[in-house]
Amino acid sequence: MTRTKSRPYTVDDVRYIYNNYTNRTAVEISEQLGISKTQVSKIVTELRKQGVNLPKKKRENPVEIFIREEPGIKLKQS
């Protein structure tokens, strides 16, 4: 399987990432624009270096989500 090269990103790509990064994942943005996920991450890193305030995304722990959503689970008291 051969990998295809991504196209170089443009100013419009940077603008799109800035406007949509908080609501979409890097993979979704890369698929929409036709650039690689690595390029999206690189652009976000560069924007942060320049002082642009883009929120960091933190993935929630699936175990904590399960415990919170599952009724009837009793946590032991310490």
C-alpha distances in whole Angstrom, upper triangle without the diagonal:
4,7,10,13,16,19,22,24,28,31,31,28,30,32,30,29,33,34,31,30,33,32,28,25,23,20,22,24,20,19,22,22,19,19,17,19,19,21,23,24,25,27,29,30,31,33,35,35,37,39,38,38,35,36,33,32,32,31,33,34,33,36,38,37,38,41,42,41,42,46,48,46,49,48,51,53,53
4,6,10,13,16,19,21,25,28,28,25,27,30,28,27,31,32,30,29,32,31,28,25,22,19,22,22,19,18,21,20,17,16,15,17,17,19,21,22,23,25,27,28,29,31,33,33,35,37,36,37,34,34,32,31,32,31,34,34,34,37,39,38,39,42,43,43,44,48,50,48,51,50,52,55,55
4,6,9,13,15,18,21,25,25,21,23,26,25,23,27,29,26,25,28,28,24,22,19,16,19,19,15,15,18,17,14,13,11,14,14,15,17,19,19,21,23,24,25,27,29,30,31,34,32,33,30,31,29,28,29,28,31,32,32,35,37,36,37,41,41,41,42,46,48,46,49,48,50,53,53
4,6,9,13,15,18,22,22,19,21,24,22,22,25,27,25,24,28,27,24,21,18,16,18,17,14,13,16,15,11,10,10,13,14,14,16,18,18,20,22,23,24,26,28,29,30,32,31,32,29,30,29,28,30,29,32,34,33,37,38,37,39,42,42,42,43,47,50,48,51,50,52,54,55
4,6,9,12,15,19,19,17,19,22,21,20,23,25,24,23,26,26,23,21,17,16,18,17,13,14,16,14,10,9,9,12,12,11,14,16,16,17,20,21,21,23,25,26,27,30,28,30,27,29,27,27,29,29,32,34,34,37,39,38,39,43,43,42,44,48,51,49,51,50,53,55,55
4,7,9,12,16,16,13,15,18,17,16,19,21,20,19,23,23,20,18,15,13,15,13,10,11,13,10,7,5,6,10,10,9,11,14,13,14,17,18,18,20,23,23,24,27,25,26,24,26,25,24,27,27,30,32,33,36,37,36,38,41,41,40,43,46,49,47,50,49,51,53,53
4,6,9,13,13,11,13,16,16,15,19,20,20,20,23,24,21,19,16,15,16,14,11,12,13,10,7,6,8,12,12,10,12,15,14,14,17,19,18,20,22,23,23,26,24,26,24,26,26,26,28,29,32,34,35,39,39,38,40,43,43,42,45,48,51,50,52,51,54,55,56
4,7,10,12,10,11,14,15,14,17,19,19,19,23,23,21,20,16,17,18,15,12,14,14,11,10,7,10,13,12,9,11,14,12,12,15,17,15,17,20,20,20,23,22,24,22,25,25,25,28,29,32,35,36,39,40,39,41,44,43,43,46,49,52,51,53,51,54,56,55
4,7,8,6,8,11,11,11,13,15,16,16,19,20,18,17,14,15,16,12,10,13,13,9,9,7,9,12,11,8,9,12,11,9,12,14,13,14,17,18,18,20,18,21,19,22,22,22,26,27,30,33,34,38,38,37,39,42,41,41,44,47,50,49,51,49,52,53,53
4,5,5,7,9,10,11,13,14,16,16,20,21,19,19,16,18,17,14,13,15,14,10,11,10,13,15,15,11,11,14,13,10,14,16,14,14,18,18,17,20,18,20,19,22,23,24,27,29,32,35,36,40,40,38,41,44,43,42,45,49,52,50,53,51,54,55,55
4,5,5,6,9,10,11,12,14,15,18,20,19,19,17,19,18,15,15,17,15,12,14,13,16,17,17,13,12,15,14,10,13,15,13,12,16,17,15,17,15,18,17,20,22,23,27,29,32,35,36,40,39,38,41,44,42,42,45,48,52,50,52,51,54,55,55
4,5,5,6,9,10,11,12,14,17,18,17,18,16,17,16,13,13,15,13,10,12,12,15,16,17,14,13,16,15,12,14,17,15,14,18,19,18,19,16,18,17,20,22,23,26,28,31,34,35,39,38,37,40,42,41,40,44,47,50,49,51,50,53,54,54
4,5,5,6,9,10,10,11,15,16,14,15,12,14,13,9,10,12,10,7,10,9,12,12,13,10,9,12,12,9,11,14,13,12,16,18,17,18,16,17,16,18,19,20,23,25,28,31,32,36,35,34,37,39,38,38,41,44,47,46,48,47,50,51,51
4,5,5,6,9,10,10,14,15,14,15,12,15,14,11,11,14,13,10,13,11,13,13,13,10,8,11,10,7,8,11,10,9,12,14,13,15,12,14,13,16,17,18,22,23,27,30,31,35,34,33,36,39,37,37,40,44,47,45,47,46,49,50,50
4,6,5,6,9,10,13,14,14,15,14,16,15,12,13,16,13,11,15,14,16,16,17,14,11,14,14,10,11,14,13,11,14,16,14,15,12,14,13,16,18,19,22,24,27,31,32,36,35,33,36,39,37,37,40,43,47,45,47,46,49,50,50
4,5,5,6,8,11,12,11,13,12,14,12,8,11,12,10,9,12,12,14,14,16,13,10,13,14,11,11,15,15,13,15,18,17,18,14,15,13,15,17,17,21,22,25,29,30,33,33,31,34,36,35,34,38,41,44,43,45,44,47,48,49
4,5,5,5,9,10,9,10,9,11,10,7,9,12,10,9,12,11,12,11,13,11,7,10,11,8,8,11,12,10,12,15,15,15,12,13,10,12,14,14,18,19,22,26,27,30,30,28,31,34,32,32,36,39,42,40,42,41,44,45,46
4,6,6,8,10,11,12,11,15,14,11,13,16,14,13,16,15,16,15,15,13,10,12,12,9,8,11,11,8,11,14,13,13,9,10,8,11,13,14,18,20,23,26,28,31,30,29,32,34,32,33,36,39,42,41,43,41,44,45,45
4,6,8,9,10,12,13,15,13,11,14,16,13,13,17,16,18,16,18,16,13,14,16,13,11,15,15,12,14,17,16,16,12,12,10,12,14,15,19,20,23,27,28,31,30,28,32,34,32,32,35,38,41,40,42,41,44,45,45
4,6,6,6,9,10,12,10,8,11,13,11,12,15,15,16,14,16,15,11,13,15,13,11,15,16,14,15,18,18,18,14,13,10,11,13,13,16,18,20,24,25,28,27,25,28,31,29,29,32,35,38,37,39,38,42,43,43
4,6,5,7,7,11,10,8,11,13,12,13,15,14,15,12,14,13,9,10,13,11,8,12,14,12,12,16,16,16,12,11,8,8,10,9,13,15,17,21,22,26,25,23,26,29,27,27,31,33,37,35,37,36,39,40,41
4,6,8,10,13,12,11,14,16,15,16,19,18,18,15,17,17,13,13,16,14,11,14,16,14,13,17,18,16,13,11,7,7,9,8,11,13,15,19,21,24,23,21,24,26,24,24,28,31,34,33,35,33,37,37,38
4,7,10,12,10,10,14,15,13,15,18,18,18,16,18,18,14,15,18,16,14,17,19,17,17,21,21,20,17,15,11,10,12,10,13,13,16,19,20,23,22,20,23,25,23,23,26,29,33,32,34,33,36,38,38
4,7,8,6,7,10,11,11,13,15,15,15,12,15,15,12,13,16,15,13,16,18,17,17,21,21,21,18,16,12,12,12,10,13,13,15,19,19,23,22,20,23,26,24,24,27,30,33,32,34,34,37,38,39
4,5,5,6,9,10,11,12,14,13,12,9,12,13,10,10,14,14,12,15,17,16,17,20,21,21,18,17,13,12,11,9,11,11,14,17,18,21,21,19,22,25,24,24,27,30,33,31,34,33,36,38,38
4,6,5,6,9,10,10,12,10,9,6,8,9,6,7,11,11,9,12,15,14,15,18,19,20,17,17,13,13,12,10,13,13,17,19,20,24,24,22,25,28,27,27,30,33,36,34,37,36,38,40,40
4,5,5,6,9,10,10,10,8,6,9,10,8,10,13,13,13,15,18,18,19,21,23,23,21,20,17,17,15,13,15,14,18,20,20,24,24,23,25,28,28,27,29,33,36,34,37,36,39,41,41
4,6,5,6,9,10,10,10,9,12,13,10,12,15,15,14,17,19,19,20,23,24,24,21,21,17,17,16,14,16,16,19,21,21,25,25,23,25,28,28,27,29,33,36,35,37,37,40,42,43
4,5,5,6,8,8,9,8,11,10,7,10,13,12,12,15,16,16,17,20,21,21,18,18,15,16,16,14,17,17,20,23,24,27,28,26,28,31,30,29,32,36,39,37,40,39,42,44,44
4,5,5,6,5,5,5,9,8,7,10,12,11,12,15,16,16,18,21,21,23,20,20,17,18,18,16,19,19,22,25,25,29,29,28,30,33,32,32,34,38,41,39,42,41,44,46,46
4,6,5,7,8,8,12,12,10,13,15,15,16,19,20,20,22,24,25,26,23,24,20,21,20,19,21,20,23,26,25,29,30,28,30,33,33,32,34,37,40,39,42,42,45,47,47
4,6,8,10,11,14,13,11,14,16,15,16,19,20,20,22,24,25,25,22,23,19,21,21,19,22,22,25,27,27,31,31,29,31,34,33,32,35,38,41,41,43,43,46,48,49
4,6,9,10,13,11,10,13,14,13,15,18,18,18,20,22,22,24,21,22,19,21,21,20,23,23,27,29,29,33,34,32,34,37,36,35,38,41,44,43,46,45,48,50,51
4,7,9,12,10,10,14,15,14,16,19,19,20,22,24,24,26,24,24,22,23,23,22,25,24,28,30,30,34,35,33,35,38,37,37,39,42,46,44,47,46,49,51,52
4,7,8,7,7,11,11,11,13,16,16,17,19,21,22,23,21,22,20,21,21,20,23,23,27,29,29,33,34,32,34,37,37,36,39,42,45,44,46,45,48,50,50
4,5,5,7,9,10,11,13,14,15,17,19,20,21,23,21,22,19,20,19,19,21,21,24,26,27,30,31,30,32,35,35,35,37,41,43,42,44,43,46,47,47
4,5,5,6,9,10,11,12,14,15,17,18,20,21,20,20,17,17,16,15,17,17,21,23,23,27,28,27,29,32,32,31,34,37,40,38,41,39,42,44,44
4,5,5,6,9,10,10,12,14,15,16,18,20,19,20,17,18,16,16,18,18,22,24,25,28,29,28,31,33,33,34,36,40,42,40,42,41,43,44,44
4,5,5,6,9,10,10,12,14,15,16,19,17,18,16,18,17,17,20,20,24,26,28,31,32,31,33,36,36,36,38,42,45,43,45,43,46,47,47
4,5,5,6,9,10,11,12,14,15,17,15,16,13,14,14,14,17,18,22,24,25,29,29,28,31,33,33,33,36,39,42,40,42,41,43,45,45
4,5,5,6,9,10,11,12,14,16,14,15,12,13,11,12,14,16,20,22,24,27,27,26,29,32,31,32,34,38,40,38,40,38,41,42,42
4,5,5,6,9,10,11,12,14,14,15,13,15,14,15,18,19,23,25,27,30,30,30,33,35,35,35,38,41,44,42,44,42,44,45,45
4,5,5,6,9,10,11,13,11,13,11,14,14,15,18,20,24,27,28,32,31,31,34,36,35,36,39,42,45,43,44,43,45,46,46
4,5,5,6,9,10,11,9,10,8,10,10,12,15,17,21,23,26,29,28,28,31,33,32,33,36,39,42,40,41,39,42,43,42
4,5,5,6,9,10,10,11,9,11,10,13,15,18,21,24,26,29,29,29,32,34,33,34,37,40,43,40,42,40,42,43,42
4,5,5,6,9,9,11,11,14,14,16,19,22,25,28,30,33,32,32,35,37,36,37,40,44,46,44,45,43,46,46,45
4,5,5,7,5,8,8,11,12,15,18,21,24,27,30,33,32,31,35,36,35,36,39,42,45,43,44,43,45,45,45
4,5,5,5,6,7,9,10,13,16,19,22,25,28,31,30,29,33,34,33,34,38,41,43,41,42,40,42,42,42
4,5,7,10,11,13,13,16,19,22,25,28,31,33,32,33,36,37,36,38,41,44,46,44,45,43,45,45,44
4,6,9,11,14,15,18,21,25,28,31,33,36,35,35,38,40,38,40,43,46,48,46,47,45,47,47,46
4,6,9,12,13,17,20,23,26,29,32,34,33,33,37,38,36,38,41,44,46,44,45,43,45,45,44
4,6,10,12,15,18,22,24,28,30,33,31,31,35,36,34,35,39,41,44,42,43,42,44,44,44
4,6,9,12,16,19,21,25,27,30,28,28,31,33,31,32,36,38,41,39,40,38,41,41,40
4,7,9,13,16,18,22,24,27,26,25,29,30,28,29,33,35,38,37,38,36,39,39,39
4,6,9,13,15,18,21,24,22,21,25,26,25,26,29,32,35,33,34,32,35,35,35
4,6,10,13,16,18,21,20,20,23,24,23,25,28,31,33,31,32,30,33,33,33
4,7,9,13,15,18,17,16,20,22,20,21,25,28,30,28,30,28,31,32,32
4,6,9,12,15,14,14,17,18,18,19,22,25,27,25,26,25,27,28,28
4,7,9,12,11,11,14,16,15,16,19,22,25,23,24,23,26,27,27
4,6,9,8,7,11,12,12,13,16,19,21,19,21,19,22,23,24
4,5,5,6,9,10,11,13,14,18,20,17,18,17,19,21,22
4,5,5,6,9,10,10,12,16,17,15,17,16,19,22,23
4,5,5,6,9,10,10,14,15,12,14,13,16,18,19
4,5,5,6,9,10,13,14,12,13,12,15,17,18
4,6,5,6,8,12,14,12,14,14,17,19,21
4,5,5,6,9,11,10,12,13,16,19,21
4,6,5,8,9,7,9,9,12,15,17
4,6,8,10,9,10,11,14,16,18
4,6,10,9,12,13,17,19,22
4,7,6,10,12,15,18,21
4,6,9,11,15,17,21
4,6,10,13,15,19
4,6,10,13,16
4,6,9,12
4,6,9
4,6
4
